[in-house]
């Protein structure tokens, strides 16, 4: 008996999926009136899928950049802060940061004052500032005119000009004033107008307290690259005292001080400092005077 010849045939119209994707089609655009061909494209399903995917990605990216980098995000993203609210947030952050810094400064000053009152050692609390002695070994401190830059500023703005009379500092009423020594130590550089050094430099023990020479009001407490921490006090009788190169300031702008009251700690801050010392200036009516004419060191 012969076996039946059985053959398996595919149904007509059925193709593999890959072949269907590669099948080509023609997209033709006609003129509606003349039926003339304007443009035509040969496409496959794969080309259509790729084109649709590319256009979708471009649209998503375009929408993202429009929302992320334009003011549209204020209206599209729920609860997104408006421009005014963001400015207020930034301003509040700056204020909080400034307040934290001021609180830390107050805490440090109170801590040092407490230790001074109790007679404790506070050398670990002292910040020596910018010690640049090794970087500027060629500086001539004695003859440096830049060491008294504040003199020019005071003369220009006449900030200290109060009823000046020529030669007033030689008046007996000034000579009879009691000037408290700013710090106990050794004078290493005297006042010299010829050398443009309008100050008295005093070397003292490390962490020595610097005192106000007369009662007065603090009119400046700041820090500069050249002279480090500076404090300036306005006194009665037309005097102003200046204290430079401090390690730390114990008083601030507007504080009232008495003669002999601690106002700073001796240091070595500032580029023009050649070692731990006090650069002390005494001014009278906007003009520098020799502090040794009034103070016994």
VOPAGU-2260 file (C-alpha; in pm, 1 decimal, decimal comma):
REM VOPAGU-2260
SITE   aa  ch    i         X         Y         Z
SITE  UNK   A    0       0,0       0,0       0,0
SITE  UNK   A    1     136,0     335,3    -100,3
SITE  UNK   A    2     170,7     595,6     171,1
SITE  UNK   A    3     -21,1     911,2     105,6
SITE  UNK   A    4     199,9    1202,8      -3,2
SITE  UNK   A    5     128,9    1469,8     251,6
SITE  UNK   A    6     275,9    1818,5     187,4
SITE  UNK   A    7     252,7    2110,6     423,4
SITE  UNK   A    8     187,1    2438,7     252,4
SITE  UNK   A    9     166,7    2780,3     403,8
SITE  UNK   A   10    -157,0    2955,4     379,3
SITE  UNK   A   11    -150,1    3221,7     114,1
SITE  UNK   A   12    -101,7    3577,4     251,2
SITE  UNK   A   13      80,2    3469,1     565,4
SITE  UNK   A   14     433,5    3604,7     591,7
SITE  UNK   A   15     692,0    3621,0     853,9
SITE  UNK   A   16     675,8    3924,2    1079,6
SITE  UNK   A   17    1026,6    4035,0     981,2
SITE  UNK   A   18     934,4    4019,5     615,0
SITE  UNK   A   19     619,0    4224,4     676,1
SITE  UNK   A   20     824,0    4493,5     850,3
SITE  UNK   A   21    1060,4    4511,1     553,5
SITE  UNK   A   22     787,2    4529,4     294,3
SITE  UNK   A   23     802,8    4856,3     106,1
SITE  UNK   A   24     516,4    5095,1      55,5
SITE  UNK   A   25     487,6    5413,0    -141,7
SITE  UNK   A   26     338,0    5730,7       2,7
SITE  UNK   A   27     235,1    5967,6    -275,7
SITE  UNK   A   28      96,3    6319,5    -242,1
SITE  UNK   A   29    -116,9    6433,3    -537,2
SITE  UNK   A   30    -250,4    6769,2    -646,9
SITE  UNK   A   31    -624,8    6752,0    -576,4
SITE  UNK   A   32    -718,3    6928,2    -898,8
SITE  UNK   A   33    -470,5    6800,7   -1156,0
SITE  UNK   A   34    -392,3    6473,1    -984,4
SITE  UNK   A   35     -29,6    6543,5   -1059,8
SITE  UNK   A   36     223,0    6378,9    -830,8
SITE  UNK   A   37     385,8    6632,6    -602,9
SITE  UNK   A   38     608,8    6414,4    -387,1
SITE  UNK   A   39     637,3    6049,0    -304,8
SITE  UNK   A   40     816,8    5841,3     -42,5
SITE  UNK   A   41     916,3    5476,5     -34,9
SITE  UNK   A   42     866,2    5358,1     321,0
SITE  UNK   A   43     865,1    5042,2     522,8
SITE  UNK   A   44     691,0    4980,7     851,3
SITE  UNK   A   45    1033,0    4984,4    1015,4
SITE  UNK   A   46    1104,6    5332,6     875,1
SITE  UNK   A   47     769,0    5455,4    1003,3
SITE  UNK   A   48     835,9    5315,8    1352,5
SITE  UNK   A   49    1182,2    5478,0    1361,4
SITE  UNK   A   50    1046,9    5812,4    1240,5
SITE  UNK   A   51     765,9    5812,7    1494,5
SITE  UNK   A   52    1009,2    5720,7    1774,4
SITE  UNK   A   53    1256,1    5994,9    1674,6
SITE  UNK   A   54     982,9    6259,3    1654,8
SITE  UNK   A   55     847,5    6148,2    1993,5
SITE  UNK   A   56    1192,1    6177,1    2157,1
SITE  UNK   A   57    1245,5    6521,5    2006,4
SITE  UNK   A   58     905,2    6637,6    2128,8
SITE  UNK   A   59     968,5    6504,3    2480,0
SITE  UNK   A   60    1307,6    6677,7    2497,0
SITE  UNK   A   61    1158,9    7000,2    2361,7
SITE  UNK   A   62     883,0    6999,1    2623,2
SITE  UNK   A   63    1136,3    6919,6    2897,6
SITE  UNK   A   64    1366,6    7208,3    2806,8
SITE  UNK   A   65    1074,3    7448,3    2769,9
SITE  UNK   A   66     954,1    7360,8    3120,1
SITE  UNK   A   67    1295,3    7336,0    3286,9
SITE  UNK   A   68    1459,6    7649,3    3147,3
SITE  UNK   A   69    1172,7    7892,4    3093,7
SITE  UNK   A   70     919,3    8060,5    3324,3
SITE  UNK   A   71     660,8    7805,4    3205,1
SITE  UNK   A   72     755,7    7581,1    3497,6
SITE  UNK   A   73     589,8    7830,6    3732,0
SITE  UNK   A   74     256,4    7756,1    3563,5
SITE  UNK   A   75     304,3    7388,4    3471,3
SITE  UNK   A   76     466,2    7238,8    3784,9
SITE  UNK   A   77     223,5    7233,2    4078,8
SITE  UNK   A   78     336,0    7425,8    4391,4
SITE  UNK   A   79     648,3    7558,8    4215,4
SITE  UNK   A   80     742,8    7889,5    4384,8
SITE  UNK   A   81     702,8    8209,4    4187,0
SITE  UNK   A   82     996,5    8441,0    4113,8
SITE  UNK   A   83     914,3    8670,6    4404,9
SITE  UNK   A   84     894,5    8374,8    4642,7
SITE  UNK   A   85    1231,0    8238,4    4524,6
SITE  UNK   A   86    1393,5    8579,2    4576,5
SITE  UNK   A   87    1252,5    8593,6    4928,4
SITE  UNK   A   88    1380,6    8242,3    4999,3
SITE  UNK   A   89    1733,0    8338,2    4884,8
SITE  UNK   A   90    1718,3    8658,7    5088,8
SITE  UNK   A   91    1608,9    8466,4    5398,5
SITE  UNK   A   92    1889,8    8214,1    5352,8
SITE  UNK   A   93    2145,4    8496,8    5335,0
SITE  UNK   A   94    1998,6    8660,3    5646,9
SITE  UNK   A   95    2001,5    8332,9    5839,7
SITE  UNK   A   96    2363,4    8269,4    5739,8
SITE  UNK   A   97    2462,3    8622,4    5846,5
SITE  UNK   A   98    2274,9    8582,3    6173,8
SITE  UNK   A   99    2451,0    8253,8    6247,0
SITE  UNK   A  100    2786,7    8419,8    6180,5
SITE  UNK   A  101    2706,4    8712,4    6409,9
SITE  UNK   A  102    2585,8    8479,1    6684,8
SITE  UNK   A  103    2908,4    8280,6    6657,9
SITE  UNK   A  104    3114,4    8600,6    6684,9
SITE  UNK   A  105    2918,5    8710,7    6990,8
SITE  UNK   A  106    2961,9    8368,1    7147,2
SITE  UNK   A  107    3338,8    8376,2    7085,3
SITE  UNK   A  108    3370,4    8725,0    7235,2
SITE  UNK   A  109    3166,7    8632,0    7540,3
SITE  UNK   A  110    3370,8    8314,9    7586,2
SITE  UNK   A  111    3699,2    8507,2    7574,0
SITE  UNK   A  112    3570,8    8781,1    7804,0
SITE  UNK   A  113    3454,5    8518,9    8052,0
SITE  UNK   A  114    3797,1    8357,5    8050,5
SITE  UNK   A  115    3966,1    8695,7    8086,9
SITE  UNK   A  116    3748,5    8778,2    8388,4
SITE  UNK   A  117    3818,3    8438,0    8543,5
SITE  UNK   A  118    4189,0    8462,0    8470,3
SITE  UNK   A  119    4183,9    8145,6    8258,4
SITE  UNK   A  120    4411,9    8060,3    7966,3
SITE  UNK   A  121    4240,4    8123,5    7633,3
SITE  UNK   A  122    4528,5    8078,7    7389,1
SITE  UNK   A  123    4335,8    7805,6    7203,8
SITE  UNK   A  124    4061,3    8059,2    7125,1
SITE  UNK   A  125    4298,2    8310,6    6969,2
SITE  UNK   A  126    4303,4    8323,4    6589,6
SITE  UNK   A  127    4641,5    8440,1    6472,0
SITE  UNK   A  128    4504,7    8567,7    6140,5
SITE  UNK   A  129    4717,4    8570,0    5826,3
SITE  UNK   A  130    5075,0    8507,2    5930,9
SITE  UNK   A  131    5265,8    8592,5    5614,5
SITE  UNK   A  132    5607,2    8652,6    5765,6
SITE  UNK   A  133    5764,8    8373,9    5565,2
SITE  UNK   A  134    5609,7    8493,4    5241,4
SITE  UNK   A  135    5724,1    8853,3    5274,2
SITE  UNK   A  136    6073,2    8831,6    5418,8
SITE  UNK   A  137    6189,6    9118,4    5196,6
SITE  UNK   A  138    5950,0    9374,0    5347,9
SITE  UNK   A  139    6111,7    9665,2    5530,6
SITE  UNK   A  140    5868,0    9727,4    5810,9
SITE  UNK   A  141    6045,5   10031,0    5950,4
SITE  UNK   A  142    6041,0   10234,5    5630,3
SITE  UNK   A  143    5715,7   10104,7    5480,8
SITE  UNK   A  144    5484,5   10397,5    5397,1
SITE  UNK   A  145    5196,6   10154,7    5335,0
SITE  UNK   A  146    5194,6   10064,7    5703,4
SITE  UNK   A  147    4997,3   10381,8    5777,3
SITE  UNK   A  148    4744,5   10382,5    5490,9
SITE  UNK   A  149    4469,8   10481,8    5730,6
SITE  UNK   A  150    4638,6   10820,4    5773,7
SITE  UNK   A  151    4560,5   10910,4    5410,3
SITE  UNK   A  152    4197,6   10804,9    5442,5
SITE  UNK   A  153    4147,6   11011,2    5755,5
SITE  UNK   A  154    4306,9   11318,2    5600,7
SITE  UNK   A  155    4099,4   11285,7    5281,9
SITE  UNK   A  156    3762,7   11247,4    5447,4
SITE  UNK   A  157    3841,9   11462,8    5752,3
SITE  UNK   A  158    3658,8   11212,2    5962,3
SITE  UNK   A  159    3846,3   11319,5    6269,2
SITE  UNK   A  160    3840,9   11696,6    6211,9
SITE  UNK   A  161    3677,3   11843,2    6521,6
SITE  UNK   A  162    3756,0   12212,1    6584,4
SITE  UNK   A  163    4124,5   12170,3    6511,2
SITE  UNK   A  164    4365,9   12430,8    6635,6
SITE  UNK   A  165    4730,4   12416,4    6521,1
SITE  UNK   A  166    4956,5   12290,6    6797,5
SITE  UNK   A  167    4658,9   12193,9    7016,2
SITE  UNK   A  168    4824,2   11869,8    7125,1
SITE  UNK   A  169    5090,9   12069,7    7309,7
SITE  UNK   A  170    4827,0   12237,1    7521,9
SITE  UNK   A  171    4869,4   12155,7    7894,8
SITE  UNK   A  172    4509,8   12036,0    7918,9
SITE  UNK   A  173    4603,6   11746,5    7690,4
SITE  UNK   A  174    4934,2   11677,5    7859,0
SITE  UNK   A  175    4757,1   11645,4    8193,8
SITE  UNK   A  176    4533,7   11368,8    8065,0
SITE  UNK   A  177    4602,6   11021,6    8197,6
SITE  UNK   A  178    4678,0   10785,3    7908,6
SITE  UNK   A  179    4667,6   10418,4    7997,3
SITE  UNK   A  180    4943,2   10219,1    7819,6
SITE  UNK   A  181    4785,5   10008,6    7543,2
SITE  UNK   A  182    5003,8    9710,6    7633,6
SITE  UNK   A  183    5304,3    9639,4    7851,4
SITE  UNK   A  184    5602,4    9550,2    7639,5
SITE  UNK   A  185    5912,2    9664,2    7454,2
SITE  UNK   A  186    5911,9    9936,2    7189,9
SITE  UNK   A  187    6079,3    9801,7    6875,7
SITE  UNK   A  188    5999,8   10082,0    6634,4
SITE  UNK   A  189    5942,5   10440,8    6739,5
SITE  UNK   A  190    5732,8   10715,3    6583,7
SITE  UNK   A  191    5922,9   10884,6    6300,0
SITE  UNK   A  192    5769,1   11136,2    6061,3
SITE  UNK   A  193    6092,3   11139,1    5856,8
SITE  UNK   A  194    6061,4   10764,6    5795,4
SITE  UNK   A  195    5684,6   10785,7    5731,8
SITE  UNK   A  196    5624,3   10563,5    6032,9
SITE  UNK   A  197    5346,4   10737,1    6224,6
SITE  UNK   A  198    5311,1   10477,1    6496,0
SITE  UNK   A  199    5476,1   10307,0    6791,0
SITE  UNK   A  200    5539,3    9934,1    6755,3
SITE  UNK   A  201    5531,6    9738,5    7080,4
SITE  UNK   A  202    5625,9    9373,1    7128,8
SITE  UNK   A  203    5459,8    9198,8    7423,0
SITE  UNK   A  204    5396,2    8849,0    7550,9
SITE  UNK   A  205    5178,4    8619,3    7344,1
SITE  UNK   A  206    4802,6    8661,0    7402,6
SITE  UNK   A  207    4853,6    8989,4    7589,1
SITE  UNK   A  208    4542,1    9201,7    7625,2
SITE  UNK   A  209    4547,0    9538,5    7447,3
SITE  UNK   A  210    4379,9    9820,2    7641,7
SITE  UNK   A  211    4210,4   10141,7    7542,4
SITE  UNK   A  212    4432,9   10438,7    7623,6
SITE  UNK   A  213    4138,9   10669,0    7705,6
SITE  UNK   A  214    3762,4   10644,5    7748,0
SITE  UNK   A  215    3585,7   10658,6    7414,5
SITE  UNK   A  216    3366,7   10496,6    7148,2
SITE  UNK   A  217    3468,0   10233,0    6895,0
SITE  UNK   A  218    3426,4   10389,0    6550,3
SITE  UNK   A  219    3574,3   10102,8    6344,1
SITE  UNK   A  220    3638,2    9731,4    6387,6
SITE  UNK   A  221    3747,5    9556,5    6070,6
SITE  UNK   A  222    4007,2    9337,8    5899,3
SITE  UNK   A  223    4227,3    9420,2    5600,3
SITE  UNK   A  224    4484,4    9219,5    5406,8
SITE  UNK   A  225    4759,2    9469,9    5485,6
SITE  UNK   A  226    4708,4    9536,3    5856,5
SITE  UNK   A  227    4493,3    9245,3    5974,7
SITE  UNK   A  228    4244,4    9307,5    6254,5
SITE  UNK   A  229    4205,5    9680,8    6331,3
SITE  UNK   A  230    4011,5    9865,2    6598,2
SITE  UNK   A  231    3984,0   10245,9    6616,4
SITE  UNK   A  232    3848,9   10442,8    6913,3
SITE  UNK   A  233    3730,1   10804,4    6918,0
SITE  UNK   A  234    3812,5   10980,8    7247,3
SITE  UNK   A  235    3723,0   11317,6    7386,1
SITE  UNK   A  236    3970,1   11605,5    7366,0
SITE  UNK   A  237    4008,4   11544,7    6991,1
SITE  UNK   A  238    4209,1   11220,6    7019,8
SITE  UNK   A  239    4173,0   10900,7    6819,8
SITE  UNK   A  240    4367,7   10581,8    6889,9
SITE  UNK   A  241    4437,2   10309,6    6632,6
SITE  UNK   A  242    4537,3    9949,2    6710,9
SITE  UNK   A  243    4655,4    9721,8    6425,0
SITE  UNK   A  244    4774,9    9362,3    6361,3
SITE  UNK   A  245    4554,0    9218,5    6638,2
SITE  UNK   A  246    4481,8    8847,8    6668,3
SITE  UNK   A  247    4122,2    8902,3    6782,2
SITE  UNK   A  248    3898,4    9199,2    6857,0
SITE  UNK   A  249    3704,4    9209,7    7183,1
SITE  UNK   A  250    3496,5    9518,6    7099,1
SITE  UNK   A  251    3284,8    9618,1    6801,5
SITE  UNK   A  252    3157,8    9930,3    6632,2
SITE  UNK   A  253    2955,3   10153,6    6866,5
SITE  UNK   A  254    3081,3   10003,5    7194,7
SITE  UNK   A  255    3170,5   10242,2    7476,5
SITE  UNK   A  256    3504,0   10165,5    7644,1
SITE  UNK   A  257    3685,1   10293,5    7949,7
SITE  UNK   A  258    4054,1   10369,3    7988,5
SITE  UNK   A  259    4240,9   10045,5    8049,3
SITE  UNK   A  260    3953,7    9826,9    7927,2
SITE  UNK   A  261    4051,0    9527,9    7711,0
SITE  UNK   A  262    3967,5    9583,1    7344,1
SITE  UNK   A  263    4181,6    9328,0    7154,3
SITE  UNK   A  264    4448,2    9057,9    7178,6
SITE  UNK   A  265    4797,4    9117,1    7047,6
SITE  UNK   A  266    4868,9    8927,7    6725,1
SITE  UNK   A  267    5047,6    8899,7    6394,0
SITE  UNK   A  268    4768,8    8945,5    6140,3
SITE  UNK   A  269    4813,3    9125,0    5809,6
SITE  UNK   A  270    5074,9    9118,3    5536,1
SITE  UNK   A  271    5264,8    9415,7    5677,5
SITE  UNK   A  272    5326,0    9249,5    6012,1
SITE  UNK   A  273    5672,6    9104,5    6072,6
SITE  UNK   A  274    5588,8    8931,6    6399,5
SITE  UNK   A  275    5347,6    8942,8    6695,2
SITE  UNK   A  276    5326,7    9306,2    6807,4
SITE  UNK   A  277    5095,9    9604,8    6841,9
SITE  UNK   A  278    5109,6    9881,6    6585,4
SITE  UNK   A  279    4970,5   10173,4    6787,1
SITE  UNK   A  280    4882,5   10512,2    6637,4
SITE  UNK   A  281    4762,1   10822,1    6818,3
SITE  UNK   A  282    4586,4   11091,7    6615,8
SITE  UNK   A  283    4482,3   11439,9    6713,4
SITE  UNK   A  284    4250,3   11637,3    6487,0
SITE  UNK   A  285    4328,4   11420,8    6183,8
SITE  UNK   A  286    4705,7   11442,7    6226,9
SITE  UNK   A  287    4935,6   11176,5    6375,0
SITE  UNK   A  288    5120,4   11256,3    6696,2
SITE  UNK   A  289    5395,5   11077,7    6883,2
SITE  UNK   A  290    5225,2   10864,2    7145,7
SITE  UNK   A  291    5539,5   10872,3    7362,9
SITE  UNK   A  292    5467,2   11239,0    7428,7
SITE  UNK   A  293    5159,2   11127,8    7622,6
SITE  UNK   A  294    5214,7   10767,2    7731,9
SITE  UNK   A  295    5479,2   10610,8    7951,7
SITE  UNK   A  296    5536,1   10259,2    7816,1
